[in-house]
Structures are given as C-alpha cells and as structure tokens.
C-alpha cells in the first residue's frame, strides 16, 4: 500500500509543510496589504514588516555554528511580522534544507516572545521561545542563551 511507504509519507509531510507555509505567506501578504499604512515614525518603532536574515550564531554544548558560514554559506530566510503574528521561511539550497514556522508573538520592553502555531515538530506546537531584542532603524537583533540573529527590514 502506498501510504505504508515511509519515503512517500515523508514526501507527503514535506509537501504539507510547504503548502502550509505558502498559505501562511499569502495570508500575511493579504493582511499587510489591507492594513492602514503607518507613519514613518510608527514604522521605525515597530517590528511589523518583512525582514531578511543577515547573520546568526547558534551554540550548543561545545559547538558554535555561524551562518552564513562554511556549513551554511547559502542560507536565505525571511521573517514576516504583522501586528499579532510572525512567520519565517528559509532555505539552504546546497543542503536541500527548507523550513517554515509561524505563530503569534508578544513584545515587552526588550523581550520578544514567539509562540509556535505552525512548527515542523507537532510536539513543539504551543511552545514558545524568549529572546532579548534591539531595534535600530532597519536593523533588528534577537538573542538568547543559545542563539543570536541579525535581520534587516526589506519592507
């Protein structure tokens, strides 16, 4: 039976993840196109918009991965932020990696918290990740004990 073939099931799961991500991006685009345009001052003080990944560093035990870098030289990722929701999509073509996550978020002072609604591992849906953040014009930096990323606003 076709559905008992693990290879086909994995391909179906990946297709479902990709389709879910595409739907999220379309919905985010529609929402952002229909909202009232903020003033320049509001836009500079808000995370709302489209952000392109610039660089990052991830650490675990004795390993530090810097990206882009030797292991992830061709990484491409975008984060979409609306008034209440976030979504991120990314890929590393040389390694045939792609991902997409989405959910809601909360800001307080210098803390940015992401709550997962769409996540690659169903057991992590409902989880959250807490970051410290800084916003300097079109440069957004998030960091935690194990991760630091820099993003630049593209829209």
C-alpha positions as CSV (number, residue, x, y, z in Angstrom):
1,X,0.0,0.0,0.0
2,X,1.3,3.5,-0.9
3,X,0.6,5.1,2.5
4,X,2.7,2.5,4.3
5,X,5.8,3.5,2.3
6,X,7.9,5.7,4.6
7,X,9.6,7.5,1.7
8,X,6.2,8.6,0.3
9,X,4.9,9.5,3.7
10,X,8.0,11.8,4.2
11,X,7.4,13.4,0.9
12,X,3.8,14.0,1.7
13,X,4.7,15.5,5.1
14,X,7.2,17.8,3.4
15,X,4.6,18.8,0.8
16,X,2.1,19.6,3.5
17,X,4.7,21.7,5.4
18,X,5.5,23.6,2.2
19,X,1.8,24.2,1.3
20,X,1.1,25.3,4.9
21,X,4.0,27.8,4.7
22,X,2.8,29.1,1.3
23,X,-0.7,29.6,2.7
24,X,0.7,31.5,5.7
25,X,2.7,33.8,3.4
26,X,-0.3,34.5,1.2
27,X,-2.5,35.3,4.3
28,X,0.3,37.5,5.7
29,X,0.6,39.4,2.4
30,X,-3.1,40.0,2.2
31,X,-3.3,41.2,5.8
32,X,-0.3,43.6,5.3
33,X,-1.8,44.9,2.1
34,X,-5.2,45.7,3.7
35,X,-3.9,47.4,6.8
36,X,-3.6,51.2,7.1
37,X,-0.1,52.5,6.2
38,X,1.8,53.6,9.3
39,X,3.6,56.9,9.6
40,X,7.4,56.8,9.2
41,X,7.9,57.2,12.9
42,X,5.5,54.4,13.7
43,X,7.2,52.1,11.2
44,X,10.7,52.7,12.6
45,X,9.5,51.8,16.1
46,X,7.5,48.7,15.0
47,X,8.6,45.2,14.1
48,X,5.8,45.0,11.5
49,X,7.1,44.3,8.0
50,X,9.3,41.9,6.1
51,X,12.7,41.1,7.4
52,X,15.6,39.4,5.6
53,X,18.1,37.3,7.5
54,X,21.6,38.8,7.6
55,X,23.7,36.7,10.0
56,X,23.5,34.4,13.0
57,X,25.3,32.3,15.5
58,X,23.9,29.2,17.2
59,X,25.6,27.4,20.1
60,X,25.1,24.0,21.7
61,X,27.4,22.4,24.2
62,X,30.9,22.7,22.6
63,X,29.7,23.7,19.1
64,X,29.2,27.1,17.6
65,X,27.7,27.4,14.1
66,X,28.0,30.8,12.4
67,X,25.8,31.5,9.4
68,X,26.3,32.4,6.7
69,X,29.5,30.4,7.1
70,X,31.2,27.3,5.9
71,X,28.3,25.0,6.9
72,X,25.5,27.3,5.8
73,X,27.0,29.5,3.2
74,X,23.9,29.9,1.0
75,X,21.2,30.4,3.7
76,X,18.2,32.5,2.7
77,X,15.5,33.4,5.2
78,X,12.7,35.9,5.6
79,X,10.6,36.8,8.6
80,X,7.1,38.3,8.3
81,X,5.7,40.3,11.2
82,X,2.2,41.6,11.4
83,X,0.5,43.3,14.3
84,X,0.0,40.0,16.1
85,X,1.6,37.2,14.1
86,X,5.0,36.2,12.8
87,X,6.2,33.7,10.2
88,X,9.6,32.7,9.0
89,X,10.6,30.7,5.9
90,X,14.1,29.7,4.9
91,X,16.2,27.5,2.9
92,X,19.8,26.3,2.3
93,X,19.8,25.1,-1.3
94,X,23.2,23.4,-1.2
95,X,21.9,21.1,1.6
96,X,18.3,20.8,0.3
97,X,17.0,22.2,3.6
98,X,13.9,24.3,3.9
99,X,11.8,25.3,6.9
100,X,8.8,27.4,7.9
101,X,7.4,28.3,11.3
102,X,4.7,30.6,12.4
103,X,2.6,31.8,15.3
104,X,1.9,34.8,17.5
105,X,4.3,37.0,19.4
106,X,4.5,39.3,22.4
107,X,6.7,42.3,23.0
108,X,7.6,43.8,26.4
109,X,10.4,46.3,26.8
110,X,13.4,44.5,25.4
111,X,11.8,41.0,25.3
112,X,10.4,39.3,22.2
113,X,8.5,36.0,22.6
114,X,7.5,33.8,19.8
115,X,4.6,31.3,20.3
116,X,4.5,28.4,17.8
117,X,1.3,27.6,15.9
118,X,3.0,26.1,12.9
119,X,6.1,24.1,13.6
120,X,8.0,21.2,12.0
121,X,7.6,19.0,15.1
122,X,4.0,18.7,16.2
123,X,5.1,18.2,19.8
124,X,6.5,21.8,19.8
125,X,3.2,23.4,18.8
126,X,2.2,25.6,21.6
127,X,5.8,26.1,22.9
128,X,7.4,29.5,23.0
129,X,10.9,30.9,22.6
130,X,12.1,34.0,24.5
131,X,14.6,36.5,23.1
132,X,16.1,39.8,24.1
133,X,15.9,42.2,21.1
134,X,17.1,45.5,19.9
135,X,15.6,47.5,17.1
136,X,17.8,50.2,15.5
137,X,16.1,51.6,12.4
138,X,16.0,48.8,9.9
139,X,18.3,46.5,11.9
140,X,16.7,44.0,14.3
141,X,18.8,41.8,16.5
142,X,17.4,38.9,18.6
143,X,19.4,36.8,21.1
144,X,19.0,34.2,23.7
145,X,21.4,31.9,25.6
146,X,22.0,29.8,22.5
147,X,21.2,32.0,19.5
148,X,21.9,35.4,18.1
149,X,20.4,36.6,14.8
150,X,20.5,39.9,12.9
151,X,17.7,40.8,10.4
152,X,17.3,43.8,8.1
153,X,14.0,45.3,7.2
154,X,13.2,45.0,3.5
155,X,9.6,46.2,3.5
